[in-house]
Amino acid sequence: MEMERRWEDMEMDCLVSIFRRLGLDDMVLSVPFVCKSWHKASLDPHCWQVLNFSTLDFMPLSHFAYRFTSLYSLKSFSVFNFMKLVLHRSAGFAVELFFPPWLDAPLAQLTSFSNECSRLKIIVLPRLLSQDEMMIPEFVAGFKELEYLEMQCKPRCFLEVVKEINLKCRNLVGLSMTGYVKHEDALAMVNLIPKLKYLNLSKSYMEKESLMVIVNGCRYLERLEVKGCFALEVDDEILRRTSYIKTFKYEGCRTAQEYFDDSEDDDDFTSSW
């Protein structure tokens, strides 16, 4: 009778191939504690190429924080120290880094991450305090292979960020952010990162003139999203100028007048009850 193969007897390469598809919670709370072979496979840097911290609950009393401190015999849970542990596990092989939406550590502390994961191609930054926003240019400049950058809000130092991208991140083809997109911001994108293929400015304040600068100057665009933008009316002229873009998403855009008209209607509706 043929013996059944056990999971722990699987070839190391196969285990690594499976584990690299798991989330960070499984990789730190479950896999290493199953058996010795799984623990050994979990230490392979290829299992830590996608570091998605955005899906984890880092609240001090959360189930994740409790289990992590218990399993690793820690007195308290630190988001920053946890991230350092995971980055150390990646051994420089990480290519995608998604920060948690909120981070209780100054961005200045995170600039050292570029030494441990210099191969990053995708970075999704958290919401930052105003004083930390000024560190974004220095932070981004450490990742020369960066291809996609997402910022929750457009920083006040956006022009400096774009300048650093132009100097240090020549492979960048994707940008996502929300904020007030001024005419000078549009010009900076056209002049300094003209090879953008993917641009998401949804839920931003942006006037037609700024959008026209972008669509006329960034001729490599394959996907442009301006969904829910305020003060923007997508008319026939814009549709003609964006016809070269494979995917153009503009649902929910409203002019200032439409916004105020809707607000008045809401007030009338509320007052009737």
MITORBA-668651 format. One record per atom (N, C-alpha, C, O): x, y, z; residue in one letter. Coordinates in steps of 0.05 Angstrom, whole numbers, padded with zeros to 5 digits, always signed. Example, Ala and Ser with C-alpha at 12.3 -4.5 7.8 and 13.67 -1.06 7.14 Angstrom:
REM residues 2
+00264-00114+00156A +00246-00090+00156A +00264-00066+00156A +00285-00066+00169A +00257-00045+00142S +00273-00021+00143S +00258+00001+00157S +00268+00023+00161S 
END
This chain:
REM residues 273
+00017-00024+00000M +00000+00000+00000M +00018+00025+00000M +00036+00027+00016M +00012+00043-00018E +00029+00067-00021E +00025+00086+00003E +00002+00092+00011E +00047+00095+00014M +00046+00113+00037M +00037+00140+00028M +00045+00150+00007M +00019+00153+00044E +00011+00180+00038E +00033+00200+00043E +00048+00197+00063E +00037+00219+00025R +00057+00240+00030R +00047+00260+00049R +00023+00268+00048R +00064+00268+00067R +00056+00288+00087R +00064+00315+00078R +00084+00319+00063R +00049+00335+00087W +00055+00363+00079W +00083+00371+00087W +00097+00385+00072W +00092+00362+00110E +00119+00370+00120E +00141+00357+00103E +00164+00366+00105E +00134+00336+00087D +00154+00323+00070D +00156+00335+00042D +00172+00326+00025D +00140+00355+00037M +00140+00368+00011M +00167+00382+00005M +00179+00392+00024M +00175+00382-00020E +00200+00395-00027E +00200+00425-00018E +00179+00438-00019E +00223+00434-00010M +00225+00461+00001M +00216+00482-00020M +00203+00502-00013M +00224+00478-00045D +00216+00498-00066D +00186+00499-00068D +00175+00521-00073D +00172+00477-00065C +00143+00476-00067C +00130+00491-00044C +00111+00506-00047C +00141+00487-00020L +00131+00501+00003L +00134+00531+00000L +00116+00547+00006L +00158+00539-00009V +00163+00568-00013V +00144+00580-00033V +00134+00602-00029V +00139+00565-00055S +00120+00574-00075S +00092+00578-00064S +00078+00597-00073S +00084+00561-00046I +00058+00564-00033I +00058+00587-00013I +00039+00603-00013I +00078+00588+00004F +00078+00608+00026F +00080+00636+00015F +00070+00655+00028F +00093+00640-00008R +00096+00667-00018R +00069+00679-00026R +00067+00703-00032R +00048+00663-00028R +00021+00672-00035R +00004+00679-00010R -00018+00688-00013R +00015+00674+00014L +00000+00678+00038L +00004+00707+00048L +00023+00721+00040L -00014+00715+00066G -00012+00742+00078G +00007+00742+00101G +00016+00721+00110G +00014+00766+00111L +00033+00768+00133L +00023+00755+00158L +00039+00744+00174L -00003+00756+00163D -00014+00744+00187D -00008+00714+00188D +00000+00704+00209D -00013+00700+00166D -00007+00672+00165D +00023+00666+00168D +00031+00647+00180D +00039+00684+00155M +00068+00679+00155M +00081+00683+00182M +00102+00672+00187M +00069+00699+00199V +00081+00704+00225V +00067+00689+00248V +00079+00684+00269V +00041+00683+00244L +00026+00671+00266L +00020+00641+00263L +00015+00627+00283L +00022+00631+00238S +00013+00604+00234S +00035+00586+00223S +00044+00567+00236S +00044+00592+00199V +00063+00575+00184V +00088+00567+00200V +00095+00543+00201V +00102+00586+00213P +00127+00578+00227P +00124+00558+00250P +00143+00546+00259P +00099+00555+00260F +00094+00539+00284F +00082+00512+00277F +00075+00497+00296F +00080+00505+00251V +00068+00479+00244V +00088+00456+00248V +00082+00437+00261V +00112+00459+00236C +00132+00438+00238C +00159+00451+00230C +00160+00474+00221C +00181+00436+00234K +00207+00446+00228K +00211+00453+00199K +00223+00474+00192K +00201+00436+00181S +00205+00441+00152S +00190+00466+00143S +00199+00481+00126S +00166+00470+00154W +00150+00494+00148W +00164+00519+00159W +00165+00540+00146W +00175+00516+00183H +00189+00539+00195H +00213+00546+00178H +00218+00570+00173H +00228+00526+00169K +00251+00532+00152K +00243+00545+00126K +00257+00563+00117K +00222+00535+00114A +00213+00546+00088A +00203+00575+00092A +00207+00591+00074A +00191+00581+00115S +00181+00608+00120S +00203+00628+00122S +00197+00652+00120S +00227+00620+00127L +00250+00638+00129L +00262+00646+00102L +00279+00663+00101L +00253+00632+00081D +00263+00639+00054D +00254+00667+00047D +00230+00673+00048D +00272+00684+00039P +00265+00712+00032P +00244+00715+00010P +00230+00735+00009P +00242+00695-00007H +00222+00696-00029H +00194+00696-00018H +00175+00703-00032H +00190+00686+00007C +00164+00686+00019C +00155+00714+00028C +00133+00718+00036C +00174+00733+00027W +00169+00760+00039W +00173+00781+00018W +00182+00803+00024W +00165+00776-00007Q +00168+00795-00028Q +00146+00816-00028Q +00150+00839-00036Q +00122+00808-00019V +00099+00826-00017V +00093+00831+00012V +00084+00813+00026V +00099+00855+00021L +00096+00862+00050L +00071+00880+00052L +00074+00905+00050L +00048+00868+00057N +00023+00883+00058N +00015+00886+00087N +00002+00868+00098N +00022+00909+00099F +00015+00914+00127F -00013+00927+00129F -00024+00929+00151F -00025+00934+00106S -00050+00949+00107S -00074+00932+00116S -00095+00943+00124S -00072+00906+00115T -00094+00889+00121T -00094+00879+00151T -00112+00865+00159T -00073+00886+00165L -00070+00877+00193L -00082+00897+00213L -00081+00921+00209L -00093+00886+00235D -00103+00903+00256D -00082+00907+00277D -00076+00889+00293D -00070+00931+00277F -00048+00937+00295F -00057+00950+00321F -00040+00960+00336F -00082+00951+00327M -00091+00962+00352M -00079+00946+00375M -00078+00921+00373M -00071+00959+00397P -00057+00945+00419P -00073+00921+00430P -00061+00901+00439P -00099+00923+00430L -00115+00902+00442L -00128+00883+00421L -00145+00868+00427L -00118+00886+00396S -00129+00869+00375S -00121+00840+00378S -00101+00834+00392S -00135+00822+00365H -00129+00794+00365H -00102+00789+00353H -00086+00772+00363H -00095+00803+00332F -00069+00799+00319F -00046+00807+00338F -00027+00792+00341F -00048+00830+00351A -00027+00840+00369A -00024+00821+00393A -00002+00815+00401A -00047+00811+00403Y -00046+00793+00426Y -00032+00767+00419Y -00015+00757+00433Y -00040+00755+00396R -00028+00730+00387R +00002+00733+00382R +00018+00715+00388R +00010+00755+00369F +00038+00759+00362F +00055+00761+00387F +00076+00749+00389F +00047+00778+00406T +00062+00781+00431T +00063+00755+00447T +00084+00749+00459T +00042+00739+00446S +00042+00714+00460S +00060+00694+00447S +00076+00681+00461S +00059+00691+00421L +00075+00671+00407L +00104+00677+00408L +00121+00659+00409L +00111+00703+00408Y +00139+00710+00407Y +00149+00720+00435Y +00171+00731+00437Y +00133+00715+00455S +00141+00721+00483S +00150+00750+00487S +00171+00755+00497S +00134+00769+00477L +00140+00797+00480L +00122+00810+00501L +00099+00801+00505L +00133+00831+00514K +00117+00845+00534K +00097+00864+00522K +00075+00867+00534K +00103+00875+00500S +00085+00894+00487S +00088+00892+00456S +00107+00881+00446S +00068+00904+00442F +00069+00903+00413F +00076+00930+00402F +00064+00951+00410F +00095+00931+00383S +00103+00956+00370S +00101+00952+00340S +00113+00933+00329S +00085+00969+00327V +00082+00967+00298V +00108+00970+00284V +00115+00955+00266V +00124+00990+00293F +00150+00996+00280F +00168+00972+00282F +00182+00964+00263F +00170+00960+00306N +00188+00937+00310N +00178+00912+00294N +00194+00897+00284N +00152+00910+00292F +00141+00888+00276F +00149+00891+00247F +00157+00872+00234F +00147+00916+00237M +00154+00921+00209M +00184+00915+00205M +00192+00905+00184M +00200+00923+00224K +00229+00918+00222K +00235+00888+00221K +00252+00879+00206K +00220+00872+00237L +00223+00843+00237L +00217+00832+00209L +00232+00816+00198L +00195+00840+00198V +00186+00830+00172V +00206+00838+00150V +00212+00823+00132V +00215+00863+00151L +00235+00873+00131L +00261+00857+00133L +00273+00851+00113L +00268+00850+00158H +00292+00833+00162H +00288+00806+00149H +00307+00795+00137H +00264+00795+00152R +00258+00769+00140R +00260+00770+00109R +00269+00751+00096R +00253+00793+00098S +00253+00795+00068S +00282+00795+00057S +00286+00789+00034S +00301+00803+00074A +00329+00802+00066A +00335+00816+00039A +00351+00807+00023A +00321+00838+00035G +00326+00854+00011G +00311+00844-00014G +00314+00856-00035G +00294+00824-00011F +00279+00813-00034F +00251+00825-00038F +00238+00820-00058F +00242+00842-00019A +00216+00853-00021A +00213+00872-00045A +00231+00887-00051A +00191+00869-00059V +00186+00886-00083V +00161+00903-00080V +00157+00922-00095V +00143+00896-00060E +00119+00911-00056E +00116+00917-00026E +00119+00899-00009E +00111+00942-00019L +00108+00950+00009L +00083+00967+00012L +00081+00989+00002L +00063+00957+00027F +00039+00971+00033F +00038+00977+00063F +00036+00960+00080F +00041+01003+00070F +00041+01011+00097F +00013+01009+00109F -00007+01010+00093F +00010+01006+00135P -00017+01008+00147P -00028+01036+00142P -00012+01055+00140P -00054+01040+00141P -00066+01066+00135P -00056+01088+00154P -00052+01111+00146P -00051+01081+00179W -00041+01100+00199W -00016+01088+00212W -00015+01064+00217W +00004+01104+00216L +00029+01094+00227L +00038+01112+00250L +00040+01136+00247L +00044+01100+00273D +00051+01115+00296D +00081+01119+00299D +00092+01120+00321D +00095+01121+00276A +00124+01125+00276A +00130+01147+00256A +00119+01148+00234A +00148+01165+00263P +00156+01187+00244P +00168+01175+00219P +00182+01155+00220P +00162+01188+00196L +00173+01178+00171L +00203+01179+00170L +00216+01163+00156L +00215+01197+00186A +00244+01198+00188A +00256+01171+00196A +00278+01164+00188A +00242+01157+00214Q +00252+01131+00223Q +00251+01110+00200Q +00266+01091+00200Q +00233+01115+00181L +00229+01095+00160L +00249+01098+00136L +00250+01081+00119L +00264+01120+00136T +00282+01124+00114T +00304+01102+00113T +00315+01097+00093T +00309+01090+00137S +00328+01069+00138S +00318+01044+00123S +00334+01026+00117S +00292+01042+00117F +00281+01019+00103F +00293+01016+00076F +00295+00993+00065F +00302+01038+00064S +00313+01036+00037S +00338+01019+00036S +00344+01008+00015S +00352+01017+00058N +00375+01000+00059N +00368+00970+00060N +00384+00954+00050N +00345+00964+00071E +00337+00936+00074E +00319+00926+00051E +00316+00902+00047E +00307+00944+00036C +00289+00936+00014C +00293+00954-00009C +00273+00966-00018C +00317+00957-00019S +00323+00975-00041S +00310+00966-00067S +00310+00982-00086S +00300+00942-00069R +00289+00932-00094R +00259+00938-00097R +00246+00930-00116R +00248+00953-00078L +00219+00958-00079L +00211+00971-00106L +00223+00989-00115L +00189+00960-00117K +00177+00971-00141K +00151+00985-00136K +00142+01002-00151K +00137+00977-00114I +00111+00988-00107I +00112+00997-00078I +00119+00981-00060I +00104+01022-00073I +00102+01032-00046I +00075+01046-00043I +00068+01064-00059I +00060+01039-00022V +00035+01052-00015V +00040+01065+00013V +00041+01050+00033V +00042+01091+00014L +00048+01105+00039L +00023+01108+00056L +00000+01107+00046L +00026+01111+00082P +00003+01115+00100P -00004+01145+00101P +00009+01161+00088P -00025+01151+00116R -00031+01179+00121R -00010+01190+00140R -00003+01176+00160R +00000+01213+00134L +00022+01224+00150L +00015+01251+00162L -00002+01266+00152L +00027+01256+00185L +00024+01283+00197L +00038+01303+00179L +00056+01296+00164L +00031+01328+00182S +00042+01349+00164S +00072+01351+00166S +00085+01355+00146S +00083+01347+00190Q +00112+01349+00193Q +00126+01325+00180Q +00150+01328+00172Q +00112+01303+00178D +00125+01279+00166D +00123+01280+00135D +00140+01268+00121D +00104+01295+00125E +00102+01297+00096E +00127+01308+00083E +00134+01301+00061E +00141+01326+00098M +00165+01338+00087M +00188+01318+00083M +00208+01325+00070M +00185+01294+00095M +00206+01274+00092M +00201+01256+00068M +00218+01239+00061M +00178+01259+00055I +00172+01241+00032I +00193+01242+00010I +00202+01221+00000I +00202+01266+00002P +00223+01266-00020P +00248+01250-00013P +00258+01235-00030P +00258+01253+00011E +00282+01238+00020E +00276+01208+00021E +00292+01192+00013E +00252+01201+00031F +00244+01173+00033F +00243+01160+00005F +00254+01139+00001F +00228+01173-00013V +00224+01162-00040V +00251+01159-00055V +00254+01140-00070V +00269+01178-00051A +00294+01178-00066A +00311+01153-00060A +00329+01147-00076A +00305+01139-00039G +00321+01115-00032G +00314+01090-00048G +00326+01070-00045G +00293+01092-00065F +00283+01068-00079F +00286+01073-00109F +00267+01082-00123F +00309+01067-00120K +00315+01073-00148K +00300+01055-00168K +00298+01062-00191K +00289+01033-00159E +00275+01015-00177E +00244+01019-00174E +00229+01004-00186E +00236+01040-00160L +00208+01045-00156L +00193+01049-00182L +00201+01065-00199L +00170+01035-00185E +00153+01038-00209E +00126+01050-00203E +00113+01061-00220E +00116+01046-00178Y +00090+01056-00171Y +00090+01068-00143Y +00100+01056-00124Y +00079+01092-00140L +00078+01106-00114L +00050+01115-00109L +00037+01128-00126L +00039+01108-00085E +00013+01117-00077E +00015+01132-00051E +00027+01123-00032E +00004+01156-00051M +00003+01173-00027M -00026+01179-00021M -00042+01185-00039M -00034+01175+00004Q -00062+01179+00012Q -00072+01207+00006Q -00094+01211-00004Q -00054+01227+00011C -00061+01255+00005C -00037+01268-00009C -00014+01261-00004C -00043+01286-00026K -00022+01301-00040K -00007+01318-00019K -00019+01335-00007K +00019+01313-00016P +00035+01328+00005P +00040+01357-00004P +00040+01363-00028P +00045+01374+00015R +00051+01402+00008R +00077+01404-00007R +00082+01423-00022R +00095+01384-00004C +00120+01384-00017C +00119+01368-00043C +00139+01356-00051C +00096+01367-00056F +00093+01350-00080F +00113+01356-00101F +00123+01338-00114F +00119+01381-00106L +00138+01389-00127L +00165+01377-00121L +00180+01369-00139L +00173+01377-00095E +00199+01366-00088E +00199+01335-00091E +00219+01324-00099E +00176+01323-00086V +00174+01294-00090V +00178+01287-00119V +00193+01269-00126V +00165+01302-00137V +00167+01297-00166V +00196+01301-00175V +00205+01287-00192V +00209+01322-00164K +00237+01327-00172K +00255+01303-00164K +00272+01295-00180K +00251+01292-00140E +00267+01269-00131E +00261+01245-00149E +00279+01229-00155E +00236+01241-00156I +00228+01219-00174I +00243+01221-00200I +00253+01202-00211I +00244+01246-00211N +00257+01251-00236N +00287+01244-00234N +00299+01235-00254N +00299+01250-00212L +00328+01246-00208L +00335+01218-00201L +00355+01207-00210L +00319+01205-00183K +00327+01179-00172K +00310+01156-00180K +00319+01133-00180K +00285+01160-00187C +00266+01138-00193C +00258+01139-00222C +00234+01145-00228C +00276+01134-00240R +00271+01138-00268R +00252+01116-00280R +00244+01119-00303R +00246+01095-00265N +00229+01074-00274N +00200+01078-00266N +00183+01062-00273N +00193+01100-00253L +00166+01104-00242L +00147+01109-00265L +00151+01127-00282L +00125+01093-00266V +00105+01095-00287V +00077+01097-00275V +00058+01100-00290V +00075+01096-00248G +00048+01097-00236G +00048+01115-00212G +00066+01115-00195G +00027+01132-00209L +00024+01151-00187L -00005+01153-00179L -00023+01154-00196L -00010+01153-00153S -00037+01155-00143S -00038+01173-00119S -00021+01170-00101S -00056+01192-00118M -00059+01211-00095M -00085+01226-00097M -00098+01226-00118M -00093+01238-00075T -00117+01255-00074T -00110+01281-00062T -00095+01283-00042T -00120+01303-00073G -00114+01329-00062G -00121+01351-00082G -00135+01347-00102G -00110+01375-00077Y -00114+01397-00095Y -00093+01397-00116Y -00070+01403-00111Y -00101+01389-00140V -00082+01387-00162V -00081+01414-00177V -00099+01420-00193V -00060+01429-00171K -00058+01456-00183K -00046+01454-00211K -00037+01433-00220K -00047+01477-00225H -00036+01478-00252H -00006+01472-00252H +00004+01458-00269H +00008+01482-00231E +00037+01477-00229E +00043+01447-00223E +00064+01437-00231E +00025+01434-00209D +00028+01405-00204D +00026+01389-00230D +00041+01371-00235D +00006+01397-00246A +00002+01384-00272A +00027+01388-00290A +00036+01369-00303A +00037+01412-00290L +00061+01417-00306L +00085+01401-00296L +00101+01391-00312L +00088+01398-00270A +00110+01383-00259A +00108+01354-00267A +00129+01342-00274A +00084+01342-00267M +00081+01314-00276M +00089+01311-00305M +00102+01292-00313M +00080+01330-00321V +00086+01329-00350V +00116+01332-00356V +00127+01317-00372V +00129+01350-00342N +00157+01356-00347N +00177+01338-00334N +00198+01333-00345N +00169+01327-00310L +00188+01311-00295L +00183+01281-00295L +00201+01265-00292L +00158+01273-00298I +00151+01244-00300I +00132+01240-00323I +00110+01230-00319I +00141+01247-00347P +00124+01246-00371P +00117+01217-00380P +00099+01214-00397P +00132+01197-00370K +00127+01170-00379K +00107+01155-00362K +00106+01130-00362K +00091+01170-00347L +00070+01157-00331L +00051+01141-00349L +00042+01150-00370L +00045+01117-00340K +00026+01100-00354K +00000+01098-00338K -00022+01094-00349K +00002+01100-00311Y -00021+01098-00294Y -00022+01122-00275Y -00003+01127-00261Y -00044+01136-00275L -00047+01160-00258L -00075+01160-00246L -00095+01160-00261L -00076+01161-00220N -00102+01161-00206N -00103+01186-00188N -00088+01189-00169N -00121+01205-00196L -00125+01229-00181L -00154+01231-00171L -00164+01253-00167L -00166+01209-00167S -00194+01208-00159S -00199+01223-00133S -00182+01224-00115S -00223+01236-00131K -00231+01250-00107K -00214+01275-00101K -00212+01284-00079K -00201+01285-00122S -00184+01309-00119S -00200+01334-00127S -00221+01332-00140S -00189+01357-00120Y -00200+01382-00130Y -00182+01389-00154Y -00158+01393-00151Y -00194+01389-00178M -00178+01394-00202M -00196+01407-00223M -00218+01398-00229M -00186+01429-00234E -00201+01443-00255E -00193+01431-00283E -00173+01418-00286E -00210+01437-00302K -00206+01426-00329K -00179+01433-00341K -00166+01416-00353K -00169+01458-00336E -00144+01466-00348E -00121+01448-00338E -00103+01442-00354E -00121+01440-00313S -00100+01423-00302S -00101+01395-00315S -00081+01384-00322S -00125+01385-00318L -00128+01359-00330L -00119+01359-00359L -00107+01340-00369L -00125+01381-00373M -00117+01383-00401M -00087+01384-00404M -00076+01372-00423M -00073+01397-00385V -00044+01397-00385V -00033+01368-00384V -00015+01361-00398V -00046+01352-00366I -00037+01325-00362I -00042+01307-00387I -00023+01293-00396I -00066+01308-00397V -00072+01291-00420V -00058+01299-00445V -00053+01282-00463V -00050+01324-00447N -00035+01333-00471N -00006+01327-00468N +00008+01324-00489N +00004+01326-00444G +00033+01323-00440G +00042+01295-00433G +00064+01287-00441G +00026+01279-00419C +00033+01252-00412C +00022+01232-00433C +00001+01220-00428C +00036+01230-00455R +00025+01215-00477R +00029+01185-00475R +00020+01170-00493R +00041+01176-00453Y +00045+01147-00449Y +00022+01135-00432Y +00022+01111-00427Y +00004+01152-00423L -00017+01143-00405L -00034+01121-00417L -00043+01122-00440L -00037+01100-00402E -00054+01077-00410E -00080+01076-00392E -00100+01065-00401E -00077+01087-00368R -00100+01087-00350R -00100+01113-00334R -00081+01120-00321R -00122+01128-00335L -00125+01153-00321L -00152+01152-00306L -00173+01148-00317L -00150+01157-00279E -00174+01157-00263E -00177+01184-00249E -00159+01193-00235E -00200+01197-00253V -00206+01222-00240V -00234+01220-00228V -00249+01240-00227V -00242+01197-00219K -00269+01192-00209K -00275+01210-00184K -00258+01212-00167K -00298+01222-00184G -00307+01237-00161G -00292+01263-00157G -00291+01273-00135G -00279+01273-00178C -00264+01298-00175C -00283+01322-00172C -00304+01323-00185C -00275+01341-00156F -00291+01365-00151F -00280+01388-00168F -00256+01391-00172F -00299+01404-00179A -00293+01427-00197A -00285+01418-00225A -00273+01434-00240A -00290+01393-00232L -00282+01383-00258L -00307+01374-00274L -00322+01357-00265L -00310+01385-00297E -00331+01376-00316E -00318+01363-00340E -00303+01375-00355E -00324+01337-00343V -00313+01322-00365V -00332+01327-00390V -00353+01315-00392V -00323+01344-00407D -00339+01351-00431D -00329+01337-00456D -00311+01320-00454D -00340+01344-00479D -00333+01331-00504D -00303+01336-00511D -00290+01318-00522D -00293+01359-00505E -00265+01365-00511E -00246+01346-00496E -00227+01336-00507E -00252+01343-00470I -00235+01324-00454I -00237+01296-00465I -00217+01282-00467I -00261+01288-00472L -00264+01260-00482L -00249+01256-00508L -00238+01235-00513L -00248+01277-00525R -00233+01275-00550R -00203+01273-00544R -00189+01257-00555R -00193+01290-00525R -00165+01291-00519R -00155+01265-00505R -00132+01258-00506R -00174+01252-00491T -00166+01227-00477T -00172+01202-00493T -00169+01180-00482T -00179+01205-00518S -00186+01182-00534S -00162+01162-00538S -00166+01139-00544S -00138+01172-00534Y -00114+01155-00538Y -00109+01138-00513Y -00093+01119-00514Y -00123+01143-00491I -00119+01129-00466I -00137+01104-00466I -00161+01107-00470I -00126+01081-00460K -00141+01056-00461K -00164+01057-00441K -00187+01049-00447K -00158+01066-00416T -00178+01066-00395T -00179+01094-00383T -00160+01103-00371T -00203+01107-00385F -00207+01133-00373F -00232+01132-00356F -00254+01130-00366F -00228+01134-00329K -00249+01133-00310K -00255+01161-00299K -00237+01173-00287K -00279+01170-00302Y -00286+01197-00293Y -00313+01199-00280Y -00324+01221-00277Y -00325+01176-00272E -00351+01176-00260E -00352+01193-00235E -00333+01193-00219E -00374+01207-00231G -00378+01222-00206G -00365+01249-00204G -00366+01262-00183G -00353+01259-00226C -00341+01286-00226C -00364+01307-00224C -00385+01304-00236C -00359+01328-00209R -00379+01349-00206R -00365+01377-00207R -00344+01380-00195R -00378+01395-00220T -00369+01423-00219T -00377+01435-00192T -00393+01423-00178T -00365+01458-00186A -00372+01472-00161A -00402+01478-00160A -00414+01475-00139A -00413+01487-00182Q -00442+01494-00183Q -00459+01469-00177Q -00478+01471-00163Q -00452+01446-00189E -00467+01422-00185E -00465+01413-00156E -00485+01403-00144E -00441+01417-00143Y -00438+01410-00115Y -00457+01427-00098Y -00470+01416-00080Y -00457+01453-00102F -00473+01470-00086F -00503+01466-00091F -00520+01468-00073F -00510+01459-00116D -00538+01453-00122D -00547+01428-00107D -00569+01427-00096D -00530+01408-00107D -00536+01383-00092D -00539+01389-00062D -00556+01377-00049D -00521+01406-00052S -00522+01413-00023S -00548+01426-00016S -00560+01420+00005S -00557+01444-00033E -00583+01458-00028E -00606+01438-00029E -00625+01440-00013E -00605+01419-00048D -00626+01399-00049D -00626+01382-00024D -00648+01375-00014D -00603+01375-00014D -00601+01359+00011D -00613+01374+00034D -00627+01363+00051D -00607+01401+00036D -00618+01417+00057D -00648+01418+00056D -00662+01416+00077D -00659+01421+00031D -00688+01422+00028D -00701+01396+00037D -00722+01395+00049D -00687+01374+00029F -00697+01347+00036F -00697+01343+00066F -00717+01333+00078F -00675+01352+00079T -00673+01348+00108T -00693+01365+00123T -00706+01356+00142T -00697+01390+00113S -00715+01408+00127S -00745+01399+00125S -00762+01408+00141S -00751+01382+00105S -00778+01373+00102S -00787+01352+00121S -00810+01344+00122S -00767+01342+00136W -00774+01320+00155W -00777+01332+00183W -00783+01317+00202W 
END
